[in-house]
């Protein structure tokens, strides 16, 4: 064969080999570029954004059940759901899901899915984004509905607790803002004291809050307990300085009882009381106006100050009226009372109750607190116009709704008979207020044993025992209001 022909054939073959090699190299380069792009977009950028605190997608659109600061409702006005909870404002950071890159053995199933959108596998339902990431560890709005994703990226259903708030997610994973737990407020009077810290332990362990109506004279000796109340989300309330019958004081002395207590509270925890309770439940409009805080009585009296027995204290509350919106009266200066509360609190939480402060309860029920007195936030009281500052649209116990504007309600005690439940509380009195001289408009008695004829005052109790302001030894005799 001609050498020239042979060389030409060899040259062509070498060219073919070079072209094949170049094609292989080009394919490798393209593959490497694709891998680099995927790593940058799917892993590096999300990690950088997460470390830098940047939220890379639209935050969750979920309204917290209660948002308060020092007992004051912080949500803006807007549309309300059937229980009066404002749904116009949302949490935008603490509850939001993050974009999680697909990585590790736990994500092998997800990694096999290459399309954006919803997916189901043996572990549940999850959502893949266009960049290959999935939502995890919080709430996220998708196509107009809000979902909660676990840390592994799967949709959760039922009740989910996020911080202090509870949210309900339907079987399909969508958030249902109309659902709420039975909300009640525990209040503790006359402390703080030696048993208060154990009570705070229980509240913290069970994600529960309470309101403490404290005596100013006790605060200095228990400042760390007062600070801890604030730290775990409980509410600071004033019960006067040394528990006098306010009807027996001139108005300047009344002001001093509460201003001195506020000073002691500020020294202990940096804030004044947001709410108040009058000793013996004895209040009137002049007293409330002078103190300048929302006042509270109660709808359920445990009578723990009288029983001083764990079993009786427990039964009084657990077998009492725990209608949604109830306010329970107890005292943290008695060991049996605290032991009963420690037994009750986890049981109530397990049964689906939500234990809140009085201000959180008011906000959850659509009530903007006024400088008047409140004894409950029952739907029957709200819909009958008995609760000042009510925004309306609460669901009554029979399922009907009423948009009564409670803002025009009289500045009076909102104690009422819960007609919807058929029960009448012993604290149901027509007004609860008295004239400035201590005389009441009607011949009624307070359920703490104090009557409008003055038979229950600082020097005499309903059982003949004395409450002596000058000889307080850490325990009152047989009355504790």
C-alpha positions as CSV (number, residue, x, y, z in Angstrom):
1,X,0.0,0.0,0.0
2,X,1.2,3.5,-0.9
3,X,2.8,5.1,2.2
4,X,1.1,8.3,1.4
5,X,-2.3,6.7,1.6
6,X,-1.4,5.0,4.8
7,X,-0.2,8.2,6.4
8,X,-3.5,9.9,5.4
9,X,-5.5,7.2,7.0
10,X,-3.4,7.5,10.2
11,X,-3.9,11.2,10.2
12,X,-7.7,10.9,9.9
13,X,-7.8,8.3,12.7
14,X,-5.8,10.6,15.0
15,X,-8.2,13.4,14.3
16,X,-11.2,11.3,15.1
17,X,-9.5,10.2,18.4
18,X,-8.8,13.9,19.3
19,X,-12.4,14.9,18.5
20,X,-13.7,12.1,20.8
21,X,-11.3,13.1,23.6
22,X,-12.4,16.8,23.2
23,X,-16.1,15.7,23.3
24,X,-15.4,13.7,26.5
25,X,-13.6,16.6,28.1
26,X,-16.4,19.0,27.1
27,X,-19.1,16.6,28.6
28,X,-17.0,16.4,31.8
29,X,-16.7,20.2,32.0
30,X,-20.5,20.6,31.5
31,X,-21.2,18.0,34.2
32,X,-18.8,19.7,36.6
33,X,-20.5,23.1,36.0
34,X,-23.9,21.6,36.6
35,X,-22.7,20.0,39.8
36,X,-21.1,23.3,40.9
37,X,-24.3,25.3,40.2
38,X,-26.4,22.7,42.1
39,X,-24.1,22.8,45.1
40,X,-24.0,26.6,45.1
41,X,-27.8,27.1,44.8
42,X,-29.0,24.1,46.7
43,X,-26.5,23.9,49.6
44,X,-24.0,26.8,49.9
45,X,-26.5,29.7,49.4
46,X,-29.2,28.3,51.8
47,X,-26.5,27.6,54.4
48,X,-25.0,31.1,54.1
49,X,-28.5,32.6,54.3
50,X,-29.4,30.6,57.3
51,X,-26.2,31.4,59.1
52,X,-26.7,35.1,58.2
53,X,-30.2,35.0,59.6
54,X,-31.8,35.8,56.2
55,X,-35.3,34.3,55.6
56,X,-35.1,33.0,52.0
57,X,-38.8,32.5,51.5
58,X,-42.1,34.1,52.5
59,X,-42.6,33.7,56.3
60,X,-45.5,31.8,57.8
61,X,-48.8,33.5,58.0
62,X,-50.0,32.4,61.5
63,X,-51.6,34.4,64.2
64,X,-50.2,33.8,67.7
65,X,-53.0,32.8,70.2
66,X,-52.0,35.6,72.6
67,X,-49.4,38.3,72.1
68,X,-49.0,40.5,75.1
69,X,-46.3,42.7,76.6
70,X,-46.6,43.4,80.3
71,X,-50.2,42.5,80.1
72,X,-51.0,44.8,77.2
73,X,-52.5,43.5,73.9
74,X,-49.9,44.2,71.2
75,X,-51.9,43.0,68.1
76,X,-53.3,45.6,65.7
77,X,-57.0,45.8,65.1
78,X,-58.3,43.8,62.2
79,X,-60.6,40.9,61.5
80,X,-61.3,38.5,64.3
81,X,-62.1,34.8,64.3
82,X,-65.1,33.4,66.2
83,X,-63.4,33.5,69.6
84,X,-62.3,37.1,69.2
85,X,-58.7,36.5,68.4
86,X,-57.2,39.0,66.0
87,X,-56.0,37.3,62.8
88,X,-54.7,40.3,60.9
89,X,-51.2,40.3,62.4
90,X,-48.8,37.3,62.1
91,X,-45.6,36.1,63.6
92,X,-43.0,36.6,60.9
93,X,-39.7,35.1,62.3
94,X,-39.8,32.9,65.3
95,X,-42.2,30.3,63.8
96,X,-41.1,30.4,60.2
97,X,-39.9,27.3,58.4
98,X,-36.4,27.3,56.8
99,X,-35.2,25.9,53.5
100,X,-33.3,22.7,54.2
101,X,-30.9,21.3,51.5
102,X,-31.2,17.7,50.6
103,X,-28.3,15.9,52.2
104,X,-27.4,12.8,54.3
105,X,-29.0,9.4,54.5
106,X,-32.2,10.7,56.0
107,X,-32.9,12.6,52.8
108,X,-32.4,9.8,50.3
109,X,-36.1,9.4,49.8
110,X,-36.5,13.1,49.2
111,X,-33.4,13.2,47.0
112,X,-35.0,10.7,44.6
113,X,-37.8,13.3,43.9
114,X,-36.7,15.7,41.2
115,X,-39.8,17.8,40.8
116,X,-41.0,20.8,42.8
117,X,-44.2,20.6,44.8
118,X,-45.9,18.2,47.2
119,X,-44.6,14.7,47.7
120,X,-45.7,11.7,49.9
121,X,-43.5,8.9,51.1
122,X,-43.6,6.3,53.9
123,X,-42.8,9.0,56.4
124,X,-45.5,11.5,55.4
125,X,-46.1,14.6,53.3
126,X,-43.4,17.1,52.4
127,X,-42.8,19.9,50.0
128,X,-39.9,20.4,47.6
129,X,-38.9,23.8,46.3
130,X,-37.8,24.6,42.8
131,X,-34.2,24.9,44.0
132,X,-34.2,21.3,45.4
133,X,-34.6,22.4,49.1
134,X,-37.5,21.5,51.4
135,X,-39.2,23.3,54.2
136,X,-38.5,22.2,57.8
137,X,-38.7,23.2,61.4
138,X,-41.6,25.7,61.4
139,X,-44.6,27.1,59.7
140,X,-44.9,28.0,56.1
141,X,-47.7,29.4,53.9
142,X,-48.1,27.5,50.6
143,X,-50.9,28.2,48.1
144,X,-52.9,30.2,50.7
145,X,-52.7,27.6,53.5
146,X,-50.3,27.4,56.4
147,X,-48.6,24.2,57.4
148,X,-46.2,23.1,60.1
149,X,-43.1,21.2,59.1
150,X,-41.1,19.0,61.4
151,X,-37.3,19.3,61.6
152,X,-37.2,16.4,59.1
153,X,-39.5,18.3,56.7
154,X,-42.8,16.4,57.2
155,X,-46.2,18.1,57.6
156,X,-47.5,17.8,61.2
157,X,-51.2,17.5,62.3
158,X,-53.1,18.1,65.5
159,X,-52.0,20.4,68.3
160,X,-48.5,21.9,67.9
161,X,-46.9,24.1,70.6
162,X,-44.6,26.8,69.5
163,X,-43.2,28.6,72.5
164,X,-46.2,29.4,74.7
165,X,-48.7,29.4,71.8
166,X,-50.7,26.4,70.6
167,X,-51.9,25.9,67.0
168,X,-54.2,23.3,65.5
169,X,-53.5,21.6,62.2
170,X,-56.2,19.6,60.4
171,X,-55.7,16.1,59.0
172,X,-54.6,17.5,55.7
173,X,-51.9,19.6,57.5
174,X,-53.6,23.0,57.1
175,X,-53.7,25.4,60.0
176,X,-57.2,25.9,61.6
177,X,-57.3,29.3,63.4
178,X,-60.8,28.7,64.7
179,X,-59.6,25.9,67.0
180,X,-58.4,26.8,70.5
181,X,-58.0,25.0,73.9
182,X,-60.2,25.8,76.9
183,X,-58.5,28.9,78.2
184,X,-58.5,29.7,82.0
185,X,-56.5,32.0,84.2
186,X,-55.0,30.9,87.6
187,X,-54.3,33.8,90.0
188,X,-52.4,33.6,93.2
189,X,-52.7,36.2,96.0
190,X,-50.8,37.4,99.1
191,X,-47.3,36.2,98.0
192,X,-44.6,35.9,97.2
193,X,-43.5,33.4,99.8
194,X,-41.5,30.3,100.6
195,X,-43.6,28.1,98.4
196,X,-43.8,30.3,95.4
197,X,-40.7,28.9,93.7
198,X,-42.0,25.4,93.6
199,X,-45.2,26.7,92.0
200,X,-43.1,28.5,89.4
201,X,-41.2,25.3,88.7
202,X,-44.5,23.6,87.9
203,X,-45.8,26.4,85.7
204,X,-42.5,26.4,83.7
205,X,-42.4,22.7,83.3
206,X,-46.0,22.6,81.9
207,X,-45.7,25.7,79.6
208,X,-48.3,27.4,81.7
209,X,-48.7,31.1,82.9
210,X,-50.4,32.6,85.9
211,X,-51.0,36.0,87.4
212,X,-49.5,36.8,90.9
213,X,-51.3,39.5,92.9
214,X,-48.6,40.3,95.4
215,X,-48.3,42.2,98.6
216,X,-45.7,44.9,98.5
217,X,-44.4,44.1,102.0
218,X,-43.5,40.6,100.9
219,X,-41.7,41.5,97.7
220,X,-38.3,42.6,99.1
221,X,-37.7,39.2,100.8
222,X,-38.5,37.3,97.6
223,X,-37.1,39.4,94.8
224,X,-35.6,36.5,92.9
225,X,-39.0,34.8,92.7
226,X,-40.6,38.0,91.4
227,X,-37.9,38.2,88.7
228,X,-38.5,34.6,87.8
229,X,-42.2,35.2,87.3
230,X,-41.3,37.7,84.6
231,X,-38.7,35.5,83.1
232,X,-41.1,32.6,82.5
233,X,-44.0,34.7,81.2
234,X,-46.2,35.1,84.3
235,X,-47.9,38.4,85.1
236,X,-47.1,40.8,87.8
237,X,-50.1,42.0,89.8
238,X,-50.6,44.2,92.9
239,X,-52.7,43.2,95.9
240,X,-51.8,46.4,97.9
241,X,-49.0,46.8,100.4
242,X,-50.3,45.1,103.5
243,X,-53.8,43.9,102.7
244,X,-56.1,46.5,104.3
245,X,-59.8,46.9,103.6
246,X,-59.6,49.8,101.1
247,X,-63.0,51.0,102.1
248,X,-61.5,52.0,105.4
249,X,-58.8,54.2,103.9
250,X,-58.9,57.7,102.4
251,X,-58.1,57.9,98.8
252,X,-54.6,59.1,99.3
253,X,-53.8,56.1,101.5
254,X,-55.3,53.8,98.8
255,X,-52.9,55.4,96.2
256,X,-50.0,54.9,98.5
257,X,-50.8,51.2,99.1
258,X,-50.4,50.5,95.4
259,X,-47.7,53.0,94.5
260,X,-45.5,51.6,97.3
261,X,-46.1,48.1,96.0
262,X,-45.2,49.2,92.4
263,X,-41.9,50.7,93.8
264,X,-41.1,47.4,95.5
265,X,-41.9,45.4,92.3
266,X,-39.8,47.7,90.1
267,X,-36.8,47.2,92.5
268,X,-37.3,43.4,92.2
269,X,-38.0,42.9,88.5
270,X,-37.8,46.3,86.8
271,X,-41.5,46.7,86.2
272,X,-44.7,47.8,87.9
273,X,-47.8,45.7,88.3
274,X,-49.9,45.6,85.1
275,X,-53.1,44.6,87.0
276,X,-54.5,44.9,90.5
277,X,-56.8,43.1,92.9
278,X,-58.3,44.7,95.9
279,X,-58.0,43.0,99.3
280,X,-61.3,41.2,100.2
281,X,-62.5,42.0,96.7
282,X,-63.5,45.5,98.0
283,X,-63.3,48.0,95.2
284,X,-65.2,50.9,93.7
285,X,-64.8,53.2,90.8
286,X,-62.9,55.8,92.8
287,X,-60.4,53.1,94.0
288,X,-59.9,51.8,90.4
289,X,-59.5,55.3,89.0
290,X,-57.0,56.2,91.7
291,X,-54.9,53.1,91.2
292,X,-55.1,53.4,87.4
293,X,-55.0,49.7,86.6
294,X,-57.4,47.1,85.5
295,X,-58.8,45.3,88.6
296,X,-59.7,41.7,88.8
297,X,-61.9,39.6,91.1
298,X,-62.6,35.9,90.2
299,X,-65.2,33.5,88.9
300,X,-64.0,30.4,90.8
301,X,-63.0,30.7,94.5
302,X,-61.0,27.6,95.6
303,X,-61.5,28.6,99.3
304,X,-58.0,27.3,99.8
305,X,-57.4,30.0,102.4
306,X,-60.2,28.3,104.4
307,X,-59.5,24.6,103.7
308,X,-55.7,24.6,103.9
309,X,-56.1,21.0,102.7
310,X,-54.6,19.6,99.5
311,X,-57.4,17.3,98.7
312,X,-60.1,19.9,99.3
313,X,-58.2,22.6,97.4
314,X,-57.8,20.2,94.5
315,X,-61.5,19.1,94.4
316,X,-62.7,22.7,94.7
317,X,-61.0,23.6,91.4
318,X,-61.2,20.4,89.5
319,X,-64.9,20.0,90.3
320,X,-65.6,23.7,89.9
321,X,-66.7,25.7,86.9
322,X,-63.8,25.7,84.5
323,X,-65.7,27.3,81.6
324,X,-63.6,28.9,78.9
325,X,-62.7,32.3,80.2
326,X,-62.8,31.5,83.9
327,X,-60.5,33.2,86.5
328,X,-59.5,31.0,89.5
329,X,-58.5,32.4,92.9
330,X,-55.8,30.6,95.0
331,X,-53.0,31.7,97.3
332,X,-49.3,30.8,97.0
333,X,-48.5,31.6,100.7
334,X,-50.1,28.3,101.8
335,X,-48.2,25.0,101.2
336,X,-51.4,22.9,100.7
337,X,-52.6,25.4,98.1
338,X,-49.3,25.2,96.2
339,X,-49.2,21.4,96.5
340,X,-52.8,21.2,95.1
341,X,-51.8,23.5,92.3
342,X,-48.8,21.4,91.4
343,X,-51.1,18.4,91.2
344,X,-53.8,20.2,89.2
345,X,-51.7,22.1,86.6
346,X,-50.2,19.1,84.7
347,X,-53.6,17.4,84.8
348,X,-55.4,20.4,83.4
349,X,-52.8,20.8,80.6
350,X,-53.1,17.1,79.8
351,X,-56.9,17.5,79.5
352,X,-56.4,20.3,76.9
353,X,-56.7,23.4,79.1
354,X,-54.6,26.4,78.3
355,X,-53.4,28.2,81.5
356,X,-52.9,31.9,80.8
357,X,-52.4,35.2,82.7
358,X,-55.5,37.4,83.1
359,X,-54.2,39.8,80.5
360,X,-53.4,37.0,78.0
361,X,-56.9,35.6,78.6
362,X,-58.5,39.0,78.0
363,X,-56.5,39.4,74.7
364,X,-57.4,35.9,73.5
365,X,-61.1,36.7,74.1
366,X,-61.0,40.0,72.2
367,X,-61.0,42.3,75.2
368,X,-58.9,45.4,75.5
369,X,-58.5,45.9,79.3
370,X,-59.9,49.1,80.7
371,X,-59.5,50.7,84.2
372,X,-62.5,48.8,85.6
373,X,-63.0,45.5,87.3
374,X,-63.3,42.0,85.7
375,X,-64.3,38.7,87.2
376,X,-64.5,36.5,84.1
377,X,-64.3,36.4,80.3
378,X,-67.1,33.9,79.7
379,X,-68.8,34.0,76.3
380,X,-72.1,34.6,78.1
381,X,-70.6,37.7,79.8
382,X,-69.1,39.0,76.7
383,X,-72.2,38.6,74.6
384,X,-74.4,40.2,77.2
385,X,-72.3,43.3,77.2
386,X,-71.0,42.8,80.7
387,X,-67.3,43.1,79.9
388,X,-65.8,46.5,79.2
389,X,-63.5,46.7,76.2
390,X,-64.9,43.7,74.4
391,X,-64.5,43.9,70.6
392,X,-67.4,41.6,69.8
393,X,-67.9,38.5,67.6
394,X,-67.4,35.9,70.4
395,X,-69.1,32.5,70.0
396,X,-71.6,31.9,72.8
397,X,-72.1,28.6,74.6
398,X,-75.1,27.7,72.5
399,X,-73.2,28.3,69.3
400,X,-74.8,31.6,68.3
401,X,-72.8,34.8,67.8
402,X,-73.3,38.3,69.0
403,X,-71.4,41.4,67.9
404,X,-72.3,43.4,71.0
405,X,-69.8,46.2,71.4
406,X,-68.6,45.9,75.0
407,X,-66.9,49.2,74.9
408,X,-70.0,50.9,76.2
409,X,-70.3,48.5,79.1
410,X,-70.6,50.2,82.4
411,X,-67.5,50.5,84.5
412,X,-68.5,47.8,86.9
413,X,-67.7,44.3,87.9
414,X,-68.3,41.9,85.1
415,X,-69.3,39.1,87.5
416,X,-72.3,37.3,86.0
417,X,-74.3,34.1,86.0
418,X,-73.0,31.9,83.2
419,X,-76.4,31.4,81.6
420,X,-75.0,29.4,78.8
421,X,-73.7,26.7,81.1
422,X,-76.6,26.9,83.6
423,X,-74.2,27.6,86.5
424,X,-74.2,30.5,88.8
425,X,-71.0,31.4,90.5
426,X,-71.0,32.6,94.1
427,X,-69.1,35.8,93.0
428,X,-72.2,36.9,90.9
429,X,-73.1,40.2,92.3
430,X,-74.9,43.0,90.6
431,X,-72.2,45.7,90.8
432,X,-69.4,44.9,93.2
433,X,-68.8,48.6,93.8
434,X,-69.6,50.7,96.7
435,X,-69.8,54.4,97.5
436,X,-66.7,56.1,98.6
437,X,-67.7,55.7,102.2
438,X,-67.7,51.9,101.8
439,X,-71.5,51.5,101.6
440,X,-72.8,49.4,98.8
441,X,-75.7,50.3,96.5
442,X,-77.4,46.9,97.1
443,X,-77.6,44.5,100.0
444,X,-75.2,42.0,98.6
445,X,-72.2,40.1,100.1
446,X,-68.8,39.4,98.5
447,X,-68.0,35.8,98.2
448,X,-64.9,36.2,100.3
449,X,-67.2,36.8,103.3
450,X,-67.0,40.5,103.3
451,X,-70.4,42.3,103.3
452,X,-71.5,45.7,102.5
453,X,-72.5,46.4,106.1
454,X,-68.9,46.4,107.0
455,X,-69.1,43.3,109.2
456,X,-66.0,41.9,107.5
457,X,-63.2,44.3,107.8
458,X,-59.6,44.5,109.0
459,X,-60.6,43.7,112.6
460,X,-63.1,40.9,112.2
461,X,-63.5,37.8,110.0
462,X,-66.5,35.7,109.2
463,X,-65.2,33.1,111.7
464,X,-64.2,35.6,114.4
465,X,-60.5,35.5,113.5
466,X,-58.5,38.7,113.0
467,X,-56.6,40.1,110.2
468,X,-54.1,42.4,111.8
469,X,-51.9,44.5,109.5
470,X,-49.4,45.2,112.2
471,X,-48.8,41.6,113.1
472,X,-48.3,39.9,109.8
473,X,-46.1,36.8,110.3
474,X,-46.2,35.3,106.8
475,X,-49.6,33.8,107.2
476,X,-53.1,35.3,107.4
477,X,-55.6,33.6,109.7
478,X,-58.8,32.5,107.9
479,X,-59.1,35.0,105.0
480,X,-56.9,35.5,102.1
481,X,-58.5,37.8,99.6
